[in-house]
Amino acid sequence: MLAPRGKSGRRTQGQRSAETQRRLLEATIACIVERGYAGTSTTEVCRRAGLSRGAQVHHYPAKAELVAAAIEHLFARRHEEFRASLANAPSLEQAFADLWALYSGPTVHAWMELVIAARTDLGLREHLRAVDQRFFAEATQTCRSLLRLTELDEAMVAALSRVILSVLDGLSLNRTLTGDDQAHRASLELFQRMLALLLAEVRR
């Protein structure tokens, strides 16, 4: 969908700036997925986006800033899609199936690349930490809604959310090595049963 234009029929400066940023962020994600973090360069991103180096530097002066913004952009979009899918999920099992599909896709693959790179790249780590904090805050509210945890306090909901995300992170990482989706789906089903028992316990 094209962005609404100003009275003259031309895009405003704000619209042009937003479109430039979107193209840079989408190109960055595609590059990370295909080449990994080490193989992603601002030169390649600009080439894929069809933009000049100057346009990139104007919005994101450093590679770490560009990459962190790209991941936040994609996580925000995927999180919105997941929240929308929950409204149509007939059961907890289907909701987890939708979540696993998200964790089997390029979003998480790119995130893994960046987390590993951030171990020795302090600048990147600072940006990713800020992104992760914002994402976790949103994910916690999604888990509260998904699991109907209205009676639990914030600390307990945050702890349960962290467990759920950590299990999904681990399964996704291992699936990258084994390629065995069926085995990991079985593990996810087992985790759902364990989670149901845990929820029954904390709700007493």
Backbone as CSV, one residue per row, in Angstrom:
resi,resn,N_x,N_y,N_z,CA_x,CA_y,CA_z,C_x,C_y,C_z
1,MET,0.847,-1.188,0.000,0.000,0.000,0.000,0.886,1.242,0.000
2,LEU,0.568,2.189,-0.895,1.357,3.403,-0.974,0.991,4.347,0.149
3,ALA,1.998,5.057,0.652,1.750,6.002,1.723,0.942,7.174,1.188
4,PRO,0.028,7.759,2.029,-0.725,8.926,1.571,0.210,10.072,1.257
5,ARG,-0.136,10.860,0.253,0.721,11.950,-0.187,0.189,13.283,0.301
6,GLY,1.021,14.292,0.192,0.621,15.623,0.608,-0.374,16.225,-0.368
7,LYS,-0.803,17.451,-0.100,-1.815,18.101,-0.923,-1.343,18.253,-2.360
8,SER,-0.055,18.381,-2.577,0.482,18.549,-3.929,0.540,17.243,-4.703
9,GLY,0.263,16.124,-4.028,0.357,14.820,-4.668,1.730,14.206,-4.525
10,ARG,2.667,14.933,-3.976,4.010,14.419,-3.757,4.152,13.901,-2.329
11,ARG,5.065,12.952,-2.160,5.330,12.465,-0.809,6.003,13.546,0.011
12,THR,5.682,13.583,1.295,6.317,14.540,2.184,7.728,14.075,2.514
13,GLN,8.508,14.968,3.108,9.866,14.604,3.512,9.844,13.456,4.506
14,GLY,8.873,13.496,5.422,8.753,12.422,6.398,8.450,11.091,5.751
15,GLN,7.598,11.080,4.723,7.266,9.849,4.015,8.461,9.314,3.243
16,ARG,9.201,10.221,2.611,10.400,9.784,1.875,11.435,9.214,2.827
17,SER,11.586,9.843,3.986,12.542,9.359,4.977,12.140,7.984,5.495
18,ALA,10.853,7.805,5.769,10.366,6.512,6.270,10.576,5.416,5.233
19,GLU,10.348,5.726,3.948,10.538,4.741,2.888,12.017,4.379,2.738
20,THR,12.891,5.348,2.862,14.329,5.078,2.792,14.751,4.147,3.928
21,GLN,14.277,4.433,5.126,14.612,3.592,6.271,14.080,2.176,6.076
22,ARG,12.848,2.063,5.605,12.269,0.735,5.391,13.110,-0.076,4.415
23,ARG,13.523,0.540,3.313,14.325,-0.163,2.318,15.668,-0.597,2.886
24,LEU,16.281,0.257,3.678,17.555,-0.094,4.307,17.390,-1.260,5.278
25,LEU,16.334,-1.223,6.069,16.130,-2.260,7.083,15.788,-3.597,6.445
26,GLU,14.941,-3.578,5.426,14.590,-4.828,4.745,15.810,-5.424,4.054
27,ALA,16.627,-4.587,3.442,17.838,-5.071,2.769,18.835,-5.636,3.785
28,THR,18.904,-5.027,4.954,19.814,-5.516,5.997,19.402,-6.894,6.471
29,ILE,18.121,-7.088,6.718,17.628,-8.391,7.164,17.914,-9.456,6.120
30,ALA,17.625,-9.163,4.871,17.866,-10.130,3.797,19.343,-10.496,3.717
31,CYS,20.198,-9.521,3.906,21.639,-9.757,3.831,22.116,-10.629,4.988
32,ILE,21.617,-10.358,6.188,22.016,-11.148,7.365,21.567,-12.594,7.211
33,VAL,20.336,-12.799,6.742,19.819,-14.156,6.569,20.646,-14.925,5.556
34,GLU,21.021,-14.274,4.463,21.742,-14.959,3.392,23.242,-15.073,3.656
35,ARG,23.842,-14.036,4.272,25.299,-13.987,4.397,25.808,-14.070,5.832
36,GLY,24.907,-13.959,6.812,25.363,-13.909,8.192,25.830,-12.506,8.547
37,TYR,26.069,-12.282,9.829,26.465,-10.949,10.277,27.827,-10.562,9.713
38,ALA,28.791,-11.495,9.752,30.145,-11.188,9.276,30.146,-10.827,7.794
39,GLY,29.232,-11.432,7.026,29.199,-11.175,5.591,28.310,-10.014,5.191
40,THR,27.715,-9.351,6.183,26.846,-8.209,5.896,27.650,-6.922,5.969
41,SER,27.657,-6.180,4.901,28.357,-4.899,4.861,27.370,-3.805,4.492
42,THR,27.676,-2.576,4.915,26.806,-1.459,4.551,26.803,-1.246,3.033
43,THR,27.903,-1.552,2.384,27.969,-1.430,0.921,26.972,-2.366,0.258
44,GLU,26.928,-3.616,0.728,25.999,-4.593,0.170,24.559,-4.220,0.484
45,VAL,24.312,-3.726,1.684,22.957,-3.308,2.060,22.476,-2.191,1.140
46,CYS,23.331,-1.198,0.917,22.957,-0.081,0.044,22.697,-0.560,-1.377
47,ARG,23.500,-1.506,-1.834,23.302,-2.047,-3.184,21.942,-2.718,-3.299
48,ARG,21.605,-3.538,-2.293,20.322,-4.246,-2.324,19.148,-3.281,-2.207
49,ALA,19.330,-2.246,-1.416,18.253,-1.278,-1.208,18.132,-0.290,-2.354
50,GLY,19.156,-0.221,-3.204,19.147,0.734,-4.296,19.306,2.167,-3.816
51,LEU,20.125,2.342,-2.773,20.314,3.657,-2.164,21.804,3.982,-2.075
52,SER,22.090,5.252,-1.888,23.474,5.677,-1.785,24.016,5.448,-0.373
53,ARG,25.321,5.415,-0.276,25.979,5.310,1.030,25.610,6.506,1.914
54,GLY,25.477,7.673,1.308,25.117,8.860,2.063,23.751,8.748,2.714
55,ALA,22.798,8.143,2.003,21.458,7.955,2.563,21.508,7.039,3.773
56,GLN,22.331,6.001,3.688,22.465,5.079,4.821,23.087,5.776,6.023
57,VAL,24.174,6.505,5.800,24.874,7.172,6.897,23.991,8.227,7.555
58,HIS,23.159,8.880,6.766,22.265,9.903,7.316,21.325,9.306,8.361
59,HIS,20.814,8.118,8.095,19.848,7.505,9.011,20.519,6.600,10.055
60,TYR,21.546,5.889,9.648,22.222,4.933,10.528,23.734,5.074,10.324
61,PRO,24.394,5.912,11.112,25.812,6.205,10.904,26.732,4.993,11.010
62,ALA,26.371,4.020,11.849,27.241,2.863,12.054,26.514,1.572,11.703
63,LYS,27.278,0.557,11.338,26.696,-0.731,10.982,25.898,-1.299,12.145
64,ALA,26.401,-1.174,13.378,25.702,-1.724,14.538,24.324,-1.096,14.698
65,GLU,24.227,0.204,14.466,22.941,0.891,14.572,21.982,0.410,13.491
66,LEU,22.495,0.252,12.280,21.683,-0.216,11.166,21.156,-1.621,11.448
67,VAL,22.021,-2.504,11.891,21.638,-3.890,12.134,20.642,-3.980,13.283
68,ALA,20.901,-3.276,14.368,19.990,-3.318,15.509,18.613,-2.790,15.123
69,ALA,18.571,-1.707,14.362,17.293,-1.140,13.918,16.562,-2.112,12.998
70,ALA,17.302,-2.815,12.157,16.692,-3.775,11.236,16.056,-4.927,11.999
71,ILE,16.740,-5.434,13.006,16.188,-6.536,13.790,14.950,-6.088,14.564
72,GLU,15.015,-4.907,15.149,13.845,-4.405,15.871,12.672,-4.227,14.910
73,HIS,12.951,-3.738,13.736,11.918,-3.558,12.712,11.240,-4.884,12.384
74,LEU,12.034,-5.924,12.187,11.479,-7.211,11.811,10.770,-7.879,12.975
75,PHE,11.349,-7.798,14.172,10.697,-8.374,15.341,9.351,-7.708,15.598
76,ALA,9.304,-6.390,15.446,8.051,-5.675,15.667,6.988,-6.143,14.677
77,ARG,7.393,-6.323,13.431,6.447,-6.771,12.412,5.985,-8.190,12.685
78,ARG,6.926,-9.091,13.005,6.568,-10.475,13.271,5.717,-10.587,14.534
79,HIS,6.048,-9.785,15.537,5.277,-9.832,16.772,3.842,-9.384,16.511
80,GLU,3.682,-8.381,15.687,2.341,-7.916,15.345,1.571,-9.006,14.608
81,GLU,2.248,-9.705,13.691,1.599,-10.787,12.963,1.194,-11.911,13.919
82,PHE,2.064,-12.218,14.877,1.763,-13.288,15.816,0.581,-12.922,16.701
83,ARG,0.569,-11.679,17.186,-0.550,-11.239,18.023,-1.860,-11.329,17.245
84,ALA,-1.821,-11.007,15.962,-3.018,-11.098,15.129,-3.446,-12.555,14.971
85,SER,-2.461,-13.456,14.845,-2.799,-14.871,14.662,-3.429,-15.473,15.909
86,LEU,-3.072,-14.947,17.076,-3.629,-15.480,18.320,-5.135,-15.284,18.388
87,ALA,-5.609,-14.212,17.783,-7.037,-13.933,17.833,-7.837,-15.017,17.117
88,ASN,-7.193,-15.710,16.168,-7.880,-16.752,15.400,-7.481,-18.159,15.821
89,ALA,-6.565,-18.279,16.786,-6.115,-19.607,17.214,-7.202,-20.276,18.050
90,PRO,-7.703,-21.452,17.634,-8.787,-22.104,18.370,-8.342,-22.761,19.668
91,SER,-7.039,-22.939,19.845,-6.555,-23.642,21.036,-5.134,-23.200,21.358
92,LEU,-4.699,-23.589,22.555,-3.321,-23.303,22.951,-2.346,-24.028,22.032
93,GLU,-2.707,-25.242,21.613,-1.845,-26.017,20.731,-1.628,-25.294,19.397
94,GLN,-2.706,-24.733,18.849,-2.576,-24.017,17.588,-1.761,-22.743,17.755
95,ALA,-1.948,-22.083,18.908,-1.185,-20.868,19.175,0.306,-21.181,19.227
96,PHE,0.677,-22.305,19.868,2.084,-22.687,19.929,2.591,-23.117,18.561
97,ALA,1.721,-23.706,17.756,2.126,-24.081,16.404,2.458,-22.825,15.595
98,ASP,1.641,-21.788,15.767,1.918,-20.528,15.084,3.223,-19.914,15.580
99,LEU,3.446,-20.009,16.887,4.666,-19.454,17.464,5.891,-20.219,16.978
100,TRP,5.773,-21.531,16.866,6.896,-22.333,16.379,7.217,-22.000,14.928
101,ALA,6.186,-21.730,14.139,6.428,-21.323,12.755,7.245,-20.039,12.723
102,LEU,6.959,-19.138,13.644,7.732,-17.900,13.737,9.177,-18.193,14.113
103,TYR,9.368,-19.116,15.056,10.710,-19.448,15.515,11.463,-20.350,14.536
104,SER,10.814,-20.780,13.496,11.486,-21.593,12.477,11.844,-20.762,11.252
105,GLY,11.561,-19.474,11.311,11.759,-18.621,10.152,12.993,-17.754,10.215
106,PRO,13.155,-16.896,9.223,14.367,-16.080,9.097,14.549,-15.050,10.208
107,THR,13.457,-14.637,10.861,13.587,-13.658,11.937,14.529,-14.150,13.018
108,VAL,14.278,-15.355,13.491,15.095,-15.905,14.569,16.476,-16.294,14.071
109,HIS,16.567,-16.752,12.836,17.886,-17.081,12.283,18.794,-15.845,12.288
110,ALA,18.229,-14.723,11.876,19.002,-13.486,11.877,19.362,-13.079,13.302
111,TRP,18.417,-13.237,14.221,18.669,-12.872,15.621,19.805,-13.698,16.212
112,MET,19.810,-14.997,15.934,20.883,-15.870,16.428,22.237,-15.395,15.925
113,GLU,22.295,-15.054,14.655,23.547,-14.553,14.081,24.050,-13.343,14.862
114,LEU,23.133,-12.450,15.193,23.520,-11.212,15.855,23.896,-11.425,17.314
115,VAL,23.168,-12.283,18.003,23.486,-12.551,19.409,24.883,-13.143,19.533
116,ILE,25.203,-14.071,18.654,26.539,-14.681,18.688,27.609,-13.633,18.387
117,ALA,27.354,-12.792,17.391,28.317,-11.748,17.044,28.480,-10.743,18.177
118,ALA,27.399,-10.491,18.924,27.433,-9.495,19.997,28.275,-9.931,21.190
119,ARG,28.616,-11.210,21.261,29.446,-11.683,22.373,30.788,-10.968,22.394
120,THR,31.316,-10.652,21.211,32.623,-9.996,21.137,32.547,-8.594,20.535
121,ASP,31.339,-8.133,20.242,31.144,-6.796,19.674,30.313,-5.988,20.661
122,LEU,30.986,-5.200,21.501,30.284,-4.489,22.563,29.288,-3.468,22.032
123,GLY,29.626,-2.802,20.938,28.704,-1.830,20.367,27.412,-2.482,19.909
124,LEU,27.540,-3.588,19.207,26.365,-4.327,18.764,25.568,-4.837,19.958
125,ARG,26.277,-5.300,20.984,25.603,-5.840,22.161,24.720,-4.803,22.832
126,GLU,25.194,-3.579,22.930,24.406,-2.517,23.556,23.108,-2.276,22.800
127,HIS,23.192,-2.253,21.487,21.992,-2.036,20.688,21.031,-3.210,20.806
128,LEU,21.561,-4.423,20.762,20.701,-5.601,20.835,20.044,-5.724,22.201
129,ARG,20.758,-5.351,23.243,20.181,-5.416,24.584,18.949,-4.519,24.680
130,ALA,19.043,-3.326,24.119,17.906,-2.406,24.148,16.734,-2.959,23.338
131,VAL,17.037,-3.543,22.176,15.990,-4.145,21.354,15.335,-5.301,22.099
132,ASP,16.146,-6.140,22.723,15.634,-7.306,23.420,14.736,-6.908,24.586
133,GLN,15.094,-5.863,25.292,14.276,-5.417,26.410,12.897,-4.977,25.945
134,ARG,12.846,-4.255,24.841,11.552,-3.810,24.324,10.738,-4.990,23.802
135,PHE,11.416,-5.909,23.109,10.706,-7.079,22.597,10.166,-7.937,23.731
136,PHE,10.980,-8.125,24.775,10.543,-8.968,25.883,9.338,-8.368,26.591
137,ALA,9.311,-7.046,26.725,8.171,-6.383,27.365,6.886,-6.671,26.576
138,GLU,6.974,-6.608,25.241,5.802,-6.900,24.418,5.447,-8.379,24.477
139,ALA,6.463,-9.244,24.431,6.218,-10.682,24.461,5.575,-11.098,25.782
140,THR,5.953,-10.447,26.871,5.365,-10.761,28.167,3.868,-10.479,28.167
141,GLN,3.487,-9.351,27.585,2.068,-9.023,27.515,1.323,-9.997,26.600
142,THR,1.978,-10.461,25.545,1.369,-11.456,24.672,1.154,-12.761,25.421
143,CYS,2.139,-13.182,26.193,2.013,-14.413,26.975,0.903,-14.288,28.021
144,ARG,0.792,-13.127,28.630,-0.272,-12.918,29.601,-1.636,-13.125,28.948
145,SER,-1.782,-12.580,27.753,-3.047,-12.709,27.038,-3.273,-14.143,26.553
146,LEU,-2.235,-14.748,25.974,-2.335,-16.095,25.421,-2.688,-17.123,26.483
147,LEU,-2.012,-17.041,27.632,-2.188,-18.034,28.689,-3.220,-17.612,29.731
148,ARG,-3.837,-16.458,29.521,-4.869,-15.952,30.432,-4.337,-15.889,31.874
149,LEU,-3.255,-15.140,32.017,-2.566,-15.061,33.310,-2.954,-13.803,34.084
150,THR,-4.197,-13.427,33.988,-4.640,-12.170,34.609,-4.517,-12.181,36.124
151,GLU,-4.532,-13.377,36.727,-4.488,-13.436,38.193,-3.076,-13.446,38.757
152,LEU,-2.057,-13.515,37.895,-0.675,-13.575,38.356,-0.033,-12.203,38.332
153,ASP,0.945,-12.002,39.239,1.621,-10.703,39.272,2.638,-10.599,38.137
154,GLU,3.148,-9.401,37.939,4.041,-9.140,36.813,5.316,-9.980,36.869
155,ALA,5.867,-10.167,38.079,7.110,-10.927,38.213,6.918,-12.374,37.760
156,MET,5.789,-12.985,38.128,5.533,-14.372,37.747,5.286,-14.484,36.245
157,VAL,4.533,-13.544,35.690,4.281,-13.572,34.243,5.587,-13.402,33.474
158,ALA,6.452,-12.506,33.948,7.748,-12.296,33.287,8.596,-13.564,33.354
159,ALA,8.582,-14.241,34.503,9.370,-15.468,34.655,8.861,-16.561,33.721
160,LEU,7.544,-16.725,33.661,6.973,-17.733,32.772,7.267,-17.398,31.310
161,SER,7.184,-16.129,30.974,7.463,-15.703,29.606,8.905,-16.006,29.233
162,ARG,9.817,-15.761,30.161,11.231,-16.022,29.902,11.478,-17.505,29.684
163,VAL,10.796,-18.349,30.471,10.938,-19.795,30.298,10.452,-20.209,28.908
164,ILE,9.282,-19.717,28.529,8.710,-20.076,27.226,9.633,-19.646,26.084
165,LEU,10.085,-18.408,26.130,10.956,-17.911,25.066,12.291,-18.641,25.038
166,SER,12.808,-18.991,26.216,14.090,-19.698,26.274,13.974,-21.096,25.687
167,VAL,12.873,-21.771,25.964,12.655,-23.102,25.393,12.565,-23.008,23.869
168,LEU,11.824,-22.036,23.391,11.695,-21.860,21.942,13.032,-21.492,21.304
169,ASP,13.794,-20.630,21.978,15.124,-20.280,21.479,15.991,-21.526,21.361
170,GLY,15.990,-22.343,22.419,16.825,-23.545,22.427,16.420,-24.546,21.365
171,LEU,15.122,-24.781,21.232,14.642,-25.715,20.218,14.977,-25.221,18.814
172,SER,14.814,-23.924,18.615,15.111,-23.357,17.299,16.593,-23.478,16.962
173,LEU,17.446,-23.218,17.944,18.888,-23.328,17.728,19.277,-24.764,17.389
174,ASN,18.722,-25.720,18.139,19.057,-27.122,17.893,18.517,-27.596,16.547
175,ARG,17.344,-27.107,16.179,16.767,-27.490,14.890,17.653,-27.004,13.748
176,THR,18.320,-25.878,13.936,19.231,-25.373,12.909,20.334,-26.386,12.626
177,LEU,20.766,-27.098,13.666,21.828,-28.088,13.503,21.307,-29.409,12.945
178,THR,20.169,-29.886,13.479,19.684,-31.219,13.121,18.763,-31.227,11.911
179,GLY,18.020,-30.151,11.721,17.054,-30.116,10.634,15.859,-31.020,10.860
180,ASP,15.727,-31.566,12.071,14.657,-32.514,12.389,13.470,-31.767,12.992
181,ASP,12.574,-31.307,12.132,11.431,-30.521,12.612,10.456,-31.382,13.391
182,GLN,10.255,-32.636,12.987,9.285,-33.499,13.657,9.664,-33.744,15.115
183,ALA,10.943,-33.998,15.369,11.394,-34.248,16.732,11.205,-33.010,17.598
184,HIS,11.441,-31.855,17.033,11.312,-30.628,17.813,9.860,-30.250,18.049
185,ARG,8.990,-30.630,17.121,7.559,-30.426,17.363,7.090,-31.323,18.507
186,ALA,7.631,-32.549,18.571,7.285,-33.450,19.668,7.764,-32.876,20.994
187,SER,8.938,-32.284,20.994,9.461,-31.650,22.208,8.585,-30.472,22.614
188,LEU,8.115,-29.730,21.633,7.248,-28.589,21.924,5.919,-29.045,22.512
189,GLU,5.381,-30.146,22.014,4.136,-30.691,22.567,4.335,-31.136,24.015
190,LEU,5.479,-31.752,24.303,5.785,-32.143,25.671,5.880,-30.915,26.567
191,PHE,6.524,-29.876,26.080,6.647,-28.646,26.863,5.277,-28.043,27.143
192,GLN,4.367,-28.105,26.192,3.019,-27.588,26.409,2.339,-28.320,27.562
193,ARG,2.507,-29.643,27.624,1.900,-30.411,28.721,2.539,-30.038,30.052
194,MET,3.854,-29.872,30.061,4.541,-29.458,31.281,4.099,-28.067,31.713
195,LEU,3.902,-27.187,30.732,3.468,-25.830,31.037,2.069,-25.830,31.646
196,ALA,1.193,-26.698,31.122,-0.164,-26.793,31.666,-0.132,-27.217,33.139
197,LEU,0.743,-28.166,33.475,0.883,-28.600,34.869,1.428,-27.468,35.738
198,LEU,2.410,-26.738,35.210,2.996,-25.627,35.951,1.964,-24.536,36.209
199,LEU,1.170,-24.222,35.198,0.157,-23.190,35.353,-0.892,-23.605,36.386
200,ALA,-1.244,-24.887,36.378,-2.203,-25.378,37.367,-1.643,-25.220,38.779
201,GLU,-0.332,-25.406,38.921,0.305,-25.292,40.232,0.352,-23.849,40.706
202,VAL,0.764,-22.934,39.851,0.907,-21.540,40.281,-0.436,-20.868,40.487
203,ARG,-1.492,-21.429,39.925,-2.818,-20.835,40.078,-3.533,-21.299,41.334
204,ARG,-2.958,-22.222,42.057,-3.594,-22.700,43.302,-3.619,-21.618,44.352
